[in-house]
Amino acid sequence: MTRFASELRRGRPAEALSIADASNHPLFRQLAPLVVRQYEPAEIEKTASAATYCMASGLKRSEDVLTSLARVAPAVGLIGTTLGLIGLLRDLSNFTQLGPSMALALLCTLYGLVLANGLYQPLARMVHAHSLAISEQARLLTRALSLLAAGKPIADVRNLFEADAASSLTRLEPGGALG
C-alpha cells in the first residue's frame, strides 16, 4: 500500500497501477485503479462495499452449507443405526450375523457424530472467522484508499494500519476485549 501511495504521490500512475496489479489482494487490485483515476472517496467506498458484499456472500453460502451438513450428519448416522438394528433383529436367530449388524449400527452413529463435530462444524467456524477477517481487511483497505483519494498524507494511511495492528494485538492479549 505504501509503495502504491508513494508512486501515486510522485505522479507516476503507471508504476502505481503495476504495483496494484501485482498485489495478491483482489480488492486492492479492483479499487486501486479508481484512486489513480481520481474517483471521489465516496465512489470508492460504494464500489468497495459492493465488492466486499459479493466476497462475503460467497463465504456465507459456504458457511451455511457446512452448518447444514453438521446438522444433517448425525441424523444420517441415526438412519444407518436404525438399518443396522433392523438387520440385527432380522438375523437374531443367526448368532454369526449379530456382530456385523451391531457394528454397522454403532459405526453409522460414530461416523455421523465425527463428521458433524470433527469436520463440518470446525470448517464452518473457520469459514466464518475467515469471512470476518476479510471484512475487516476490506474496511481498512477502503479507508486507506479513501484517504489517498482525498489527498491525505501517506503518513495518515500508515498510521491507520499501525493503529489497526495495535488494536488487534490489544484484543488478543489477556485482559483485552477478546482475551
matplotlib code that plots the C-alpha trace (Angstrom):
import matplotlib.pyplot as plt

x = [0.0, 2.8, 4.6, 1.4, 0.8, 4.3, 4.2, 0.8, 2.1, 5.2, 2.8, 3.7, 0.3, 1.6, 4.0, 1.3, -1.1, 1.6, 2.1, -1.7, -1.8, 0.9, -0.9, -2.3, -5.3, -8.2, -10.0, -6.8, -6.4, -10.0, -10.0, -6.5, -7.3, -10.2, -7.8, -5.4, -8.3, -9.2, -12.6, -14.2, -13.7, -17.5, -17.5, -14.5, -16.4, -19.5, -17.5, -15.7, -18.9, -20.4, -17.3, -17.0, -20.6, -20.0, -17.0, -18.7, -21.9, -19.9, -18.2, -21.6, -23.1, -20.1, -20.6, -24.3, -23.6, -21.1, -23.5, -26.3, -24.1, -23.2, -26.9, -27.7, -24.8, -26.0, -29.5, -28.0, -25.9, -29.1, -30.7, -27.8, -28.0, -31.7, -31.0, -28.2, -30.6, -33.3, -30.6, -29.7, -33.3, -33.9, -30.9, -31.4, -31.5, -28.1, -25.6, -22.8, -24.6, -25.2, -21.7, -21.6, -25.1, -24.3, -21.0, -22.9, -25.4, -22.7, -20.4, -23.1, -23.7, -20.0, -19.5, -22.4, -21.1, -17.5, -18.4, -20.7, -18.4, -15.0, -15.2, -18.3, -18.6, -14.9, -14.8, -17.9, -16.2, -13.0, -15.0, -16.8, -13.6, -12.1, -15.1, -14.7, -11.0, -11.7, -14.4, -12.0, -9.3, -11.7, -12.8, -9.2, -8.2, -11.2, -10.5, -6.8, -7.7, -10.3, -7.7, -5.4, -8.2, -8.9, -5.3, -4.4, -0.8, 0.7, 1.6, -2.1, -2.6, 0.4, -0.9, -4.2, -2.5, -0.4, -3.4, -5.3, -2.4, -2.1, -5.8, -5.6, -2.8, -4.8, -7.8, -5.7, -3.8, -5.1, -7.4, -8.1, -11.6, -11.1, -8.7]
y = [0.0, 2.4, 1.8, 2.3, 5.6, 6.8, 6.2, 7.9, 11.0, 11.2, 11.5, 8.1, 6.4, 3.7, 2.5, 2.7, 0.6, -2.0, -2.3, -2.7, -5.3, -7.3, -7.3, -10.6, -8.8, -8.9, -5.9, -3.8, -4.7, -3.7, -0.4, 1.0, 2.0, 4.1, 6.1, 6.5, 7.8, 10.2, 8.9, 10.6, 8.8, 8.2, 6.4, 4.2, 3.3, 2.4, 0.2, -1.4, -2.0, -3.8, -5.9, -6.8, -7.9, -10.2, -11.8, -12.1, -13.6, -16.4, -17.2, -17.0, -19.6, -21.9, -21.5, -22.2, -25.4, -26.6, -25.8, -27.6, -30.7, -30.5, -30.6, -33.4, -35.8, -37.1, -37.8, -39.7, -41.7, -42.5, -43.8, -46.1, -47.1, -47.9, -50.0, -51.8, -52.6, -53.8, -56.2, -57.3, -58.1, -59.8, -62.1, -62.7, -66.4, -66.5, -65.6, -65.1, -62.2, -60.3, -58.9, -57.3, -56.0, -54.4, -53.0, -51.4, -49.8, -48.4, -47.2, -45.3, -43.3, -42.8, -41.6, -39.2, -37.6, -37.5, -35.8, -33.3, -32.4, -33.2, -31.9, -29.8, -27.6, -26.7, -26.0, -23.7, -21.9, -21.4, -20.1, -17.7, -16.4, -16.0, -14.0, -11.7, -11.2, -10.4, -7.9, -6.2, -6.1, -4.7, -2.0, -1.0, -1.0, 1.0, 3.6, 3.8, 4.2, 6.8, 8.8, 8.6, 9.7, 12.6, 13.7, 13.0, 12.4, 8.9, 9.1, 9.1, 5.9, 4.4, 5.4, 3.8, 0.4, 0.8, 1.7, -1.3, -3.6, -2.2, -2.7, -6.2, -7.0, -5.5, -7.7, -10.8, -10.1, -11.4, -8.9, -7.4, -7.4, -10.9, -12.2]
z = [0.0, 0.9, -2.4, -4.3, -2.4, -2.9, -6.7, -6.9, -5.0, -7.2, -10.2, -11.7, -12.2, -14.5, -11.8, -9.1, -11.3, -11.9, -8.1, -7.7, -10.5, -8.8, -5.5, -4.1, -2.6, -5.1, -3.6, -3.8, -7.4, -8.1, -6.1, -6.7, -10.3, -9.1, -6.9, -9.9, -12.0, -9.2, -8.3, -5.3, -1.9, -1.7, -5.0, -3.9, -0.7, -2.7, -5.0, -2.1, -0.3, -3.3, -3.9, -0.2, -0.1, -3.1, -1.4, 2.0, 0.5, -1.2, 2.1, 3.9, 1.5, 2.2, 5.9, 5.5, 3.6, 6.2, 9.0, 7.3, 6.8, 10.5, 11.4, 9.0, 9.6, 13.0, 11.5, 8.6, 11.2, 13.0, 9.8, 9.4, 13.0, 12.6, 9.4, 11.3, 14.2, 11.8, 10.3, 13.8, 14.7, 11.3, 11.8, 15.6, 15.1, 13.4, 16.0, 13.5, 12.0, 15.3, 15.5, 12.0, 12.3, 15.7, 14.2, 11.3, 13.8, 16.0, 13.2, 11.5, 14.7, 15.1, 11.6, 11.8, 15.0, 13.8, 10.6, 12.3, 15.3, 13.9, 10.3, 9.4, 12.5, 12.7, 9.0, 9.3, 12.2, 10.1, 7.1, 9.5, 11.0, 7.5, 6.5, 9.4, 8.7, 5.0, 6.0, 8.4, 5.8, 3.3, 5.7, 6.4, 2.8, 1.8, 4.4, 3.3, -0.4, 0.5, 2.4, -0.6, -2.9, -0.7, -0.9, 2.7, 3.6, 3.3, 7.0, 7.8, 5.8, 7.5, 10.9, 10.1, 9.5, 12.7, 14.8, 13.5, 14.2, 17.8, 18.4, 17.0, 19.5, 22.4, 21.6, 21.6, 24.9, 28.2, 29.6, 26.2, 24.6, 23.2, 25.9]

ax = plt.figure().add_subplot(projection="3d")
ax.plot(x, y, z, "-o")
ax.set_aspect("equal")
plt.show()
